[in-house]
Amino acid sequence: MTAYTATVTVRLKHGVLDPEAETTKQALERLGFELDSLRSADRFEIDLEADSSEAARERADEMAERLLANPTIHDYDVEVDER
């Protein structure tokens, strides 16, 4: 078994209201920053052991599907790096 870190980034799908990002965008604009858009995201770093990077990716993907993301309103990405 090899040690891996899987990073799962969860974002709201385009078209889903993101009040946290909208509030942050407005605050940044009041501070003088010009933005086209801003989206919030949650990032989960999962340390795990697996036989291969593909097996680690599959486990992290299952975690995202079952708990970390709601597939109806979220998109997510999984990246796996060997520790």
CNS distance restraints for C-alpha pairs under 8 A (distance, minus, plus):
assign (resid   1 and name CA) (resid  49 and name CA) 5.89 0.50 0.50
assign (resid   1 and name CA) (resid  50 and name CA) 5.22 0.50 0.50
assign (resid   1 and name CA) (resid  51 and name CA) 4.80 0.50 0.50
assign (resid   1 and name CA) (resid  52 and name CA) 7.65 0.50 0.50
assign (resid   2 and name CA) (resid  49 and name CA) 5.32 0.50 0.50
assign (resid   2 and name CA) (resid  50 and name CA) 5.56 0.50 0.50
assign (resid   2 and name CA) (resid  51 and name CA) 6.08 0.50 0.50
assign (resid   2 and name CA) (resid  52 and name CA) 7.01 0.50 0.50
assign (resid   2 and name CA) (resid  82 and name CA) 7.46 0.50 0.50
assign (resid   3 and name CA) (resid  47 and name CA) 7.21 0.50 0.50
assign (resid   3 and name CA) (resid  48 and name CA) 5.84 0.50 0.50
assign (resid   3 and name CA) (resid  49 and name CA) 4.42 0.50 0.50
assign (resid   3 and name CA) (resid  50 and name CA) 6.66 0.50 0.50
assign (resid   3 and name CA) (resid  82 and name CA) 6.04 0.50 0.50
assign (resid   3 and name CA) (resid  83 and name CA) 5.47 0.50 0.50
assign (resid   4 and name CA) (resid  47 and name CA) 5.83 0.50 0.50
assign (resid   4 and name CA) (resid  48 and name CA) 5.44 0.50 0.50
assign (resid   4 and name CA) (resid  49 and name CA) 5.85 0.50 0.50
assign (resid   4 and name CA) (resid  50 and name CA) 7.27 0.50 0.50
assign (resid   4 and name CA) (resid  53 and name CA) 7.26 0.50 0.50
assign (resid   4 and name CA) (resid  56 and name CA) 6.97 0.50 0.50
assign (resid   4 and name CA) (resid  80 and name CA) 6.60 0.50 0.50
assign (resid   4 and name CA) (resid  81 and name CA) 5.57 0.50 0.50
assign (resid   4 and name CA) (resid  82 and name CA) 4.32 0.50 0.50
assign (resid   4 and name CA) (resid  83 and name CA) 5.06 0.50 0.50
assign (resid   5 and name CA) (resid  45 and name CA) 6.48 0.50 0.50
assign (resid   5 and name CA) (resid  46 and name CA) 5.44 0.50 0.50
assign (resid   5 and name CA) (resid  47 and name CA) 4.48 0.50 0.50
assign (resid   5 and name CA) (resid  48 and name CA) 6.29 0.50 0.50
assign (resid   5 and name CA) (resid  80 and name CA) 5.73 0.50 0.50
assign (resid   5 and name CA) (resid  81 and name CA) 5.35 0.50 0.50
assign (resid   5 and name CA) (resid  82 and name CA) 6.25 0.50 0.50
assign (resid   5 and name CA) (resid  83 and name CA) 6.27 0.50 0.50
assign (resid   6 and name CA) (resid  45 and name CA) 5.73 0.50 0.50
assign (resid   6 and name CA) (resid  46 and name CA) 5.04 0.50 0.50
assign (resid   6 and name CA) (resid  47 and name CA) 6.42 0.50 0.50
assign (resid   6 and name CA) (resid  48 and name CA) 7.61 0.50 0.50
assign (resid   6 and name CA) (resid  56 and name CA) 7.12 0.50 0.50
assign (resid   6 and name CA) (resid  57 and name CA) 6.91 0.50 0.50
assign (resid   6 and name CA) (resid  60 and name CA) 6.42 0.50 0.50
assign (resid   6 and name CA) (resid  78 and name CA) 6.65 0.50 0.50
assign (resid   6 and name CA) (resid  79 and name CA) 5.59 0.50 0.50
assign (resid   6 and name CA) (resid  80 and name CA) 4.36 0.50 0.50
assign (resid   6 and name CA) (resid  81 and name CA) 6.46 0.50 0.50
assign (resid   7 and name CA) (resid  43 and name CA) 6.85 0.50 0.50
assign (resid   7 and name CA) (resid  44 and name CA) 5.61 0.50 0.50
assign (resid   7 and name CA) (resid  45 and name CA) 4.51 0.50 0.50
assign (resid   7 and name CA) (resid  46 and name CA) 6.27 0.50 0.50
assign (resid   7 and name CA) (resid  77 and name CA) 7.96 0.50 0.50
assign (resid   7 and name CA) (resid  78 and name CA) 5.64 0.50 0.50
assign (resid   7 and name CA) (resid  79 and name CA) 5.13 0.50 0.50
assign (resid   7 and name CA) (resid  80 and name CA) 6.31 0.50 0.50
assign (resid   8 and name CA) (resid  43 and name CA) 5.70 0.50 0.50
assign (resid   8 and name CA) (resid  44 and name CA) 5.08 0.50 0.50
assign (resid   8 and name CA) (resid  45 and name CA) 6.49 0.50 0.50
assign (resid   8 and name CA) (resid  46 and name CA) 7.95 0.50 0.50
assign (resid   8 and name CA) (resid  60 and name CA) 7.30 0.50 0.50
assign (resid   8 and name CA) (resid  64 and name CA) 7.22 0.50 0.50
assign (resid   8 and name CA) (resid  76 and name CA) 6.68 0.50 0.50
assign (resid   8 and name CA) (resid  77 and name CA) 5.64 0.50 0.50
assign (resid   8 and name CA) (resid  78 and name CA) 4.62 0.50 0.50
assign (resid   8 and name CA) (resid  79 and name CA) 6.61 0.50 0.50
assign (resid   9 and name CA) (resid  41 and name CA) 6.60 0.50 0.50
assign (resid   9 and name CA) (resid  42 and name CA) 5.72 0.50 0.50
assign (resid   9 and name CA) (resid  43 and name CA) 4.47 0.50 0.50
assign (resid   9 and name CA) (resid  44 and name CA) 6.42 0.50 0.50
assign (resid   9 and name CA) (resid  76 and name CA) 5.38 0.50 0.50
assign (resid   9 and name CA) (resid  77 and name CA) 5.27 0.50 0.50
assign (resid   9 and name CA) (resid  78 and name CA) 6.64 0.50 0.50
assign (resid  10 and name CA) (resid  41 and name CA) 5.52 0.50 0.50
assign (resid  10 and name CA) (resid  42 and name CA) 5.14 0.50 0.50
assign (resid  10 and name CA) (resid  43 and name CA) 6.34 0.50 0.50
assign (resid  10 and name CA) (resid  68 and name CA) 7.55 0.50 0.50
assign (resid  10 and name CA) (resid  69 and name CA) 6.32 0.50 0.50
assign (resid  10 and name CA) (resid  74 and name CA) 6.43 0.50 0.50
assign (resid  10 and name CA) (resid  75 and name CA) 5.94 0.50 0.50
assign (resid  10 and name CA) (resid  76 and name CA) 4.38 0.50 0.50
assign (resid  10 and name CA) (resid  77 and name CA) 6.78 0.50 0.50
assign (resid  11 and name CA) (resid  39 and name CA) 7.54 0.50 0.50
assign (resid  11 and name CA) (resid  40 and name CA) 6.55 0.50 0.50
assign (resid  11 and name CA) (resid  41 and name CA) 4.65 0.50 0.50
assign (resid  11 and name CA) (resid  42 and name CA) 6.66 0.50 0.50
assign (resid  11 and name CA) (resid  74 and name CA) 5.44 0.50 0.50
assign (resid  11 and name CA) (resid  75 and name CA) 5.41 0.50 0.50
assign (resid  11 and name CA) (resid  76 and name CA) 6.12 0.50 0.50
assign (resid  12 and name CA) (resid  16 and name CA) 6.21 0.50 0.50
assign (resid  12 and name CA) (resid  17 and name CA) 7.97 0.50 0.50
assign (resid  12 and name CA) (resid  18 and name CA) 7.19 0.50 0.50
assign (resid  12 and name CA) (resid  39 and name CA) 7.84 0.50 0.50
assign (resid  12 and name CA) (resid  40 and name CA) 7.69 0.50 0.50
assign (resid  12 and name CA) (resid  41 and name CA) 7.39 0.50 0.50
assign (resid  12 and name CA) (resid  73 and name CA) 5.76 0.50 0.50
assign (resid  12 and name CA) (resid  74 and name CA) 4.39 0.50 0.50
assign (resid  12 and name CA) (resid  75 and name CA) 6.11 0.50 0.50
assign (resid  13 and name CA) (resid  73 and name CA) 5.62 0.50 0.50
assign (resid  13 and name CA) (resid  74 and name CA) 5.08 0.50 0.50
assign (resid  13 and name CA) (resid  75 and name CA) 5.61 0.50 0.50
assign (resid  16 and name CA) (resid  73 and name CA) 6.81 0.50 0.50
assign (resid  18 and name CA) (resid  22 and name CA) 6.27 0.50 0.50
assign (resid  18 and name CA) (resid  39 and name CA) 7.07 0.50 0.50
assign (resid  18 and name CA) (resid  40 and name CA) 7.32 0.50 0.50
assign (resid  19 and name CA) (resid  23 and name CA) 6.08 0.50 0.50
assign (resid  20 and name CA) (resid  24 and name CA) 6.24 0.50 0.50
assign (resid  20 and name CA) (resid  40 and name CA) 6.91 0.50 0.50
assign (resid  21 and name CA) (resid  25 and name CA) 5.94 0.50 0.50
assign (resid  21 and name CA) (resid  38 and name CA) 5.83 0.50 0.50
assign (resid  21 and name CA) (resid  39 and name CA) 5.21 0.50 0.50
assign (resid  21 and name CA) (resid  40 and name CA) 5.24 0.50 0.50
assign (resid  22 and name CA) (resid  26 and name CA) 6.21 0.50 0.50
assign (resid  22 and name CA) (resid  38 and name CA) 7.15 0.50 0.50
assign (resid  22 and name CA) (resid  39 and name CA) 7.86 0.50 0.50
assign (resid  23 and name CA) (resid  27 and name CA) 6.28 0.50 0.50
assign (resid  24 and name CA) (resid  28 and name CA) 6.17 0.50 0.50
assign (resid  25 and name CA) (resid  29 and name CA) 6.17 0.50 0.50
assign (resid  25 and name CA) (resid  35 and name CA) 7.32 0.50 0.50
assign (resid  25 and name CA) (resid  37 and name CA) 7.39 0.50 0.50
assign (resid  25 and name CA) (resid  38 and name CA) 6.14 0.50 0.50
assign (resid  26 and name CA) (resid  30 and name CA) 6.23 0.50 0.50
assign (resid  27 and name CA) (resid  31 and name CA) 6.42 0.50 0.50
assign (resid  28 and name CA) (resid  32 and name CA) 6.58 0.50 0.50
assign (resid  28 and name CA) (resid  33 and name CA) 5.51 0.50 0.50
assign (resid  28 and name CA) (resid  34 and name CA) 7.78 0.50 0.50
assign (resid  29 and name CA) (resid  33 and name CA) 4.78 0.50 0.50
assign (resid  29 and name CA) (resid  34 and name CA) 5.82 0.50 0.50
assign (resid  29 and name CA) (resid  35 and name CA) 7.15 0.50 0.50
assign (resid  46 and name CA) (resid  60 and name CA) 7.74 0.50 0.50
assign (resid  48 and name CA) (resid  56 and name CA) 7.25 0.50 0.50
assign (resid  49 and name CA) (resid  56 and name CA) 7.17 0.50 0.50
assign (resid  50 and name CA) (resid  55 and name CA) 5.99 0.50 0.50
assign (resid  50 and name CA) (resid  56 and name CA) 5.43 0.50 0.50
assign (resid  51 and name CA) (resid  55 and name CA) 6.34 0.50 0.50
assign (resid  51 and name CA) (resid  56 and name CA) 7.61 0.50 0.50
assign (resid  52 and name CA) (resid  56 and name CA) 6.34 0.50 0.50
assign (resid  53 and name CA) (resid  57 and name CA) 6.08 0.50 0.50
assign (resid  53 and name CA) (resid  80 and name CA) 6.51 0.50 0.50
assign (resid  53 and name CA) (resid  81 and name CA) 7.48 0.50 0.50
assign (resid  53 and name CA) (resid  82 and name CA) 7.44 0.50 0.50
assign (resid  54 and name CA) (resid  58 and name CA) 6.15 0.50 0.50
assign (resid  55 and name CA) (resid  59 and name CA) 6.31 0.50 0.50
assign (resid  56 and name CA) (resid  60 and name CA) 6.22 0.50 0.50
assign (resid  56 and name CA) (resid  80 and name CA) 7.09 0.50 0.50
assign (resid  57 and name CA) (resid  61 and name CA) 5.94 0.50 0.50
assign (resid  57 and name CA) (resid  78 and name CA) 6.82 0.50 0.50
assign (resid  57 and name CA) (resid  79 and name CA) 7.24 0.50 0.50
assign (resid  57 and name CA) (resid  80 and name CA) 6.20 0.50 0.50
assign (resid  58 and name CA) (resid  62 and name CA) 6.17 0.50 0.50
assign (resid  59 and name CA) (resid  63 and name CA) 6.27 0.50 0.50
assign (resid  60 and name CA) (resid  64 and name CA) 6.23 0.50 0.50
assign (resid  60 and name CA) (resid  78 and name CA) 7.02 0.50 0.50
assign (resid  61 and name CA) (resid  65 and name CA) 6.18 0.50 0.50
assign (resid  61 and name CA) (resid  78 and name CA) 6.68 0.50 0.50
assign (resid  62 and name CA) (resid  66 and name CA) 5.99 0.50 0.50
assign (resid  63 and name CA) (resid  67 and name CA) 5.78 0.50 0.50
assign (resid  63 and name CA) (resid  68 and name CA) 6.30 0.50 0.50
assign (resid  64 and name CA) (resid  68 and name CA) 4.38 0.50 0.50
assign (resid  64 and name CA) (resid  69 and name CA) 5.24 0.50 0.50
assign (resid  64 and name CA) (resid  76 and name CA) 7.56 0.50 0.50
assign (resid  65 and name CA) (resid  69 and name CA) 5.91 0.50 0.50
assign (resid  65 and name CA) (resid  70 and name CA) 7.04 0.50 0.50
assign (resid  65 and name CA) (resid  71 and name CA) 6.80 0.50 0.50
assign (resid  66 and name CA) (resid  70 and name CA) 7.99 0.50 0.50
assign (resid  69 and name CA) (resid  74 and name CA) 5.89 0.50 0.50
assign (resid  69 and name CA) (resid  75 and name CA) 7.44 0.50 0.50
assign (resid  69 and name CA) (resid  76 and name CA) 7.11 0.50 0.50
assign (resid  70 and name CA) (resid  74 and name CA) 5.45 0.50 0.50
assign (resid  71 and name CA) (resid  75 and name CA) 6.60 0.50 0.50
